């Protein structure tokens, strides 16, 4: 009995599965902001004010956070595949409801559940990756997620801007529902269970509570989670505010706005790729602080633009650095948070994801606090987040001696 149970995981994993995991990482974040180029039109059609319309972003972020918090522990107990299929099916239903919403209130509610369902894919991808990989392969995989997931949040407005030429905001949500159907088919046919029954946790809520206590007592884990939370808070503040900054302050069309995001997406991909390489070949902590530093430079640029008039090029360059820096820090932050906990990867990943999207949900509404014609709140929020990320990152430097140099020695 003991000779047959440990073996099944590796041989039965199809080569296509890592690509499915990358797609699952994408569909939650991309649903958050694909409709952003149409947000001003949505605001006008539903008779909402700017701050209330931005709650559609906040609701999705809260959903992405709470969805991961629920799905991670559940997948540790019941397996990854079953929870994933339920989440993707719910995503299809509520994306359709978003497209049909007659009021801003119903849209906000539907966006929350859409985000909740999208969060399932994000945490399952992280946890399944921890099921499959270890050492340098794990860092490399999280480097790919750092390109795929957050890049989706950057590329989303680009795709939305292109689609907005042909469809209104309701059509954009209908497009997301179609994407969900495709992902449901792929998940049902190609996603192989990565957590066999003998490796699943048991004990229900009591076991989940015990796992949470172990994680929260780990200073490195807490530091990695907080660091990622603050960096992502900066990114999501930028995603919530940039459509008004670039379109209403600088007068860009939806297509011009999409082009600016195309440039930022290049920086995001470059940052994620570089962050994975740095963490794998150089030093995990060095990659983490390098990413925070680049994020801070972008935030300072936005702060200066809020204090004094700046050319469009300065604002776009600052957003570029912000996107690049967040992705640069992501592989290192994810590795520091999850590498020590293969037995509770779903729970650990859910806390990490909740911090990323939960902090983002808190920061996003504040970018509109001075109306749609001021950059200053965006600059203040992103700079503050970068400073807090540095402080949290210092917590990750304290580890019991046997593990201090582990990232360099892996493999």
N, C-alpha and C positions, 0 to 999 in steps of 0.2 A: 504494500500500500504506500509506504513512504518512498519507494523508488519510482513510482509512476506519477505522483502528484506534483512535484516541483517542475517537471519537464515541459508541460504543455505550452507554456507561454511563448517561448521563442520560435519553435518550428511552425506554428500555425499562423503566425502574423504575416499577412500578405504585404508585398512591397509597396502597394498603393496606400497602405494605411497611414503612414506619416503625412502623405499629401491630403488625405481626408482630414487629419487633425489640423493641418494648416487652414483648410477651408472652414472648419468649425470655429477656429479662432477669429476668422474674418467676419462672419455674418452677424455676430452681435454688435461689434463696434461700428460696422458700416451702416447698420440700421439706425444708429444714433444720429448720424449727420448727413446721410445721403440727400435729405430733403432741405438742407440748410440754404442752398441758393434760392429756394422758393419760400423761405421763411417770411420775408417781408410781404409777399403776396398772400400767404396763408394768414398772416396777422390781419391784413386788410379784409380778406373775404369773411373771416369769422368774427370780425369786429372786436379784436382783442388789442390790448396795449402791448408794447414791446416786452415789458417785464413778465407779463402773463404768458405771452407766446414763447418766451424762452423757457418757461416751465415744461414745455414739451421735451426740451433737451434734458432738463433736470429729472423729469419723471423717468425717462429712458435710462439715465445714469443710475438712478436709485434702483430701478428694476434689474439692470445688469449686476449691480452690487448684491442685492438680496437674492437674486436667482443663483448666483454662485455660492452664497452662504448656505442655501438650502440643498443645492444639487451636489456640492462636494462631499459632505458627510453621507448623504444618501447613496452616492455612487461607491463610497468605501464599503457600505453594507450590502448593497443590492447589485453591484456591478455597474460598469460604465454604460453598456449598450442600452439597457432598459431605460435608464434615466435620460439618456441622450434622445432616444426616439420620442419620448413623451415631451421633452422640451422643444424639439424641432416642430412637432405637430402643433403644439400650442402657439409657436411663433407664426406659423402660417395663418391660423385662425385670427390672431389679434393684429397681424399686419393688414389683413383684409378689413377688420373693423376700423383700423386707423384710416384707411382709404374712404370709408363710408361715413365717418364721424360728421354729424351735423353741427356740432358746437365745439368750442375750445375745451370745455370741461370734459366732454366725453373723449376727445382726442387725448388729453393729458392722461386720463385713466387708462385708455387703451395703450398708450405709449409705455406706461409703467409695466403692464403685463407683457407687452412685446419685448421690452428690455429684460424682464425677468426670464422669459423663455430664451432670449438670446444669450444670457449669461450662462445657461446650462452648457452650451457648446464651448464657451471659453474655458470653463473650469474642467470639463471633461477632457479637452485637448491637453491641458497642462498635466492633469493627473495621469492620463493614459501615456503621455510621454515619459513620466516618471516610472510608470509600470514597465516600459520597454527599454529605457536607456539608463546608463550610468556613466560616471566619469566624464571624460572629454566628449563622448557622444551626447551626454545629457546637456552639457553646456552648448554644444553645437546645435542641438535641437531647439533649445530655448533661444538661441540666436536667430534661428529661422522664425520662431514665433514672434520674436521682437520685430522682425521685418513684416511678417504677415498681418498680425493683429493690429498694432497701433497704426501701421501704414494704411490699413483699411479705414481707420478714423480720419486719416489725412486725405486719402484718395476718394473717400465717399463724396465730398462736395464736388470733386472734379467730375465724377460720374453723374452726380445729380445735376450739375450745370449743363452737361451735354444732353441728358435726358429732358431737362427743363425746356429745351428748345422745342420738344415735341409734346410733352405732357405737363399738366399742372401738378400741384403738390399731391393731389389724390392719385394721379397716375404714378407718381414716384413710390407711394406706399403700396400700390398694386404691384409694381415691379418687385418690391421687397417680398411680397407674398409669393410671387412666382419663384424667386430665388430660394425661398424657404421650401417650396415643393421639390425643387431640384435637389436640395440638400437632404431632404427627407428620403428621397429615393436612393441617393448615394449612401446615406447612413444605413438604411435598411438592407442594402445589398452588399456593401463593401466594408462596413465597420465590424471588425471581429472583436469579440470581448477580450480585453487586455487584463482583466482582473479575475482570475479563476476563483471558484467558490472557496477553495482552501486558503486563499490569501485575503479574503474579505473579513472585515471586522464584524463583531457581534456585540450585542449588549444594548442596542438602541440608543436612547438619549443619554443614558448613563455613561456609555462608552464615549460618545461624542463629547460630553462634558469633560471626561478625563483627558481626552486627546487635546481639547482646547486648553486645559490647565498646563499640560506639558509644553505646548507651543508658546503660550503667553509667558511662561517662566524662562524661556530661552531668549536672552538679550539680543543675540544676533538675529534670530528670526523676527523679533519685534522691530529691531532697527531696519532690517531689510524691507519689512512690510510698510513701515512709516515712510521710509525713503521713497518707495514706489508710489505710495499714496500722495505725497506732496508733489512729486514730479508730474504725476498724472493729473493732479488738481490744476497745475499750471497749464498742461496741455488742453484739458477740457474747458478751462476758462477761455483759452484762446479759440477753441472751436466754437464755443457759444457766442463769443463777441466779435470774431473776425468778419463774419458776414456783414454786420452793421458797420464795422470800421472800414472795411474795404469798399463796400457798396454805397453806404450813405455818407461817410466822411470823405472818401477819396473818389467816389462816383464811378466805381467799376460796374460794368454790366455783369449779369450772372455768368456769362461766358468768360469775362475778364477775371472775375472772382475764381472761376474754375481753373483758369490758366495760372493764377498765383498759387493755387493749391497744388497744381501739377509740379511747380518748382519745389514747393515744400515737400511733396511726396518723394522727390528725388533725394532731398536731404534726409528724410525719414528712413528710406531704404539704405542709404549710405551709412547712417548712424547705427541702424540695427545690425547690418553686416559687420561693420567695424567693431561694434560692442561685443558681438559674439567672438570675433577673432581675438580681440584684446583679452577677454575673459579666459578664453581657451589657451592662448599661447603665452600670455604675459602674466596678468594678475587680476583676480576677480575684483578685489577692492580698488585697484587702480582704475579699472574700467568703470566701476561704479562712480567714483569721484570725478573722472573725466567727463562722464555724461552729465553729472550734476553741474559741473563747471560750464559746459557749453550751454546748458539750459539757462543758467544764470546770466550768461552774456546776452542771450536773446531777450530775457526778461528785462534786463537793464536798458536795452534798446527801446523796448516798448514804454518803459517808465520815462525815459528821456523824451519820447514822442508825445507822451501825455503832459509833460511839463512845458514843452516848447514845440512849436510847429516844426515838423520834419517832413522831408520828401517821402513820397510813396516808397522809393527804393529802400530807405532805412527801415520802414515798417515791415516790408516784405522780407528783408534780410534778417530782421529780428525774429519774425515768425519761422523762418527757415532754421535758424539756430535753435529755437525752442523745440521744434519738431525733431531735429537731428539729435539734440542732447538727450531728450527723453528716451529715444530709441537706443541711444548709445548706452544708457544706464540700465536698460531693461533686462538683457540677458544675465548680467551680473547680479542684479537684484533678485531675479527669479531663482537663479541658482543658489544664492545664499539662503533664500527662504525655504526651498524645497529639498535640497540635496540630502539633508540629514533625516528625512522623514518618508522613506518609501512606503512604510506601513500605514501611513495616514496622509498620502499625497492629496487625496480629494479634499480632506478637511483643511490641510495647510494651504492648498491652492485656493480654496474658497475664501479664506481669510485674506490672502494676498489680493485676490480679485475684488473682494468687497472693499478693501482699502483703496484700491486704484479707482474704481468707479464711484464708490461712496464719497471719497474726498472730492472727486470731480463734480459730483452732484451738488456738494455744498458750495464749491467755488463758482460754478457756472452762473447762478442767478446774480451774483454781485457785480458781474461785468457790466450790467445794464443799470446799475444803481444811479448813475448820473445821466441817464437817457442814452439815446442811440448816437449821440454826436460827440462823445468824449472817449478818448483812449486811456485817460488817466487811471480809472479803476482797473482796467486790464493790466496796465503796467505795475500798479501797486500789488495786485493779487499775485501775479506771476513772479515778481521779485520776492515777495514774502514767502511764497512756496519754495523758491530755490534756496533761500536762507534756512528754512526749516528742514529741507531735505539734507543739507549739509550737516545740521545738528543731529538728525536721525542717523545719517550715515556713520557718524562717529561711534554709535552703539555697535555697529557691526565689526568694529576693530577689536572688540573684546571677546575672546573665545578661549576655551580651555586650550593649553599649549599644544596638545596633540593635533589640533585641527587648524592652527593658524596658517600653516603653509600648504594645506591640503589642495587648494585650487590649482597651484602650480605643479604639484606632484601627481595629479590624477592621470591615469592612463598608463 
